[in-house]
Amino acid sequence: MDNKTDDSLIIEKEARTANPFSNEPEQVVVADIKVPFISLMWFMVKAIIAAIPAMVIATAILVFMFVAGLSFLDGLLGTNVMQNINGMR
């Protein structure tokens, strides 16, 4: 499409099917998305704030898996690693 407009989203359609009820996918190329800089920055700030609880949960899961694996190996090998770790306090 040579005619560019000032819409917030400009979509160029490469192919159209004659039947609107067809199951064949329609090819679409997104040429431009206009987003104000402040809106983009606010979205990034919210994404960073949302990532903090996710990182806390992921860290808790990893620590649990590490301790469970260490306990399993301790019981399997009989090395008393968990007793040595508790004795360090």
N, C-alpha and C positions, 0 to 999 in steps of 0.2 A: 504494500500500500504506500503510495507516494504522498498521500494527503495526511499529514500529521496534525492532530488536534491537541488542544490543551487539556484533555481529560486526564484524570489522575492515573488511569491505566489505559495504555494503548495496546490493543491486541490485533495482531495480524493473523488472519486465518489463511492457511495454505490450501486446505482442501475442505470441501463441504460434501456431505452425502446428500443424495436426493431424497432419501427416505429418513424422516426424523426419528422413526422408531427402529432404525437399524442398530445392531449391536457393534458395528465396526467403530473403533475409536476415531475421533476427529483430531486432526493435527493442528495444534495451536502454538504459536510462537509469541512469547511476551517480549515486546520490544523495549518498553520503558515503564518504570514505576516511579512516580514522583512522590517523595515523602519529605516533609519539612525536616530540617536538621534537628530542631528542638524535639520534635516528636520521636525521631529516631534515637536521640540521646536518652529521652525519658524511658523508652522501651528498653534500652540497654541497662539503665539503672534498675528498673524493675526486674529484669532477667537476672542481674547479679544478686539482688536481694532474695529472689526466689531460689537461687542456687545454694545459699548458705544452709538452709535446713536439709537440702538434699545431700550436701557434703557431710553434715553431721550424721545423718542416717547411714550413708555409705561407709563412713569411718567406723561407726558402731558395728555394722555388719562385718566389716573386715577384721576388727579386733575380736569379735565373737568367733569368727571362722579360724583365726590364728590360735586363739586359746583352745578351741575345741580340737583343732589339729594337733596342737602340742600335747594336750591331754591324751589324745588317742595314741600318739607315738610313745608317750611316756608309759602308758599301760601296755602297749605292744612290745616295747623294747625293755621295759623294767628298769629304766634309767633313773627314776625318781627326780626327773627334771623339775616337776611342779613343786616338790618338797624343797628343792634347792632354791627355786625362785621365791617361795614363801619364806624361806629362812633368811633371805637377803634383807628383809625389812628391819 
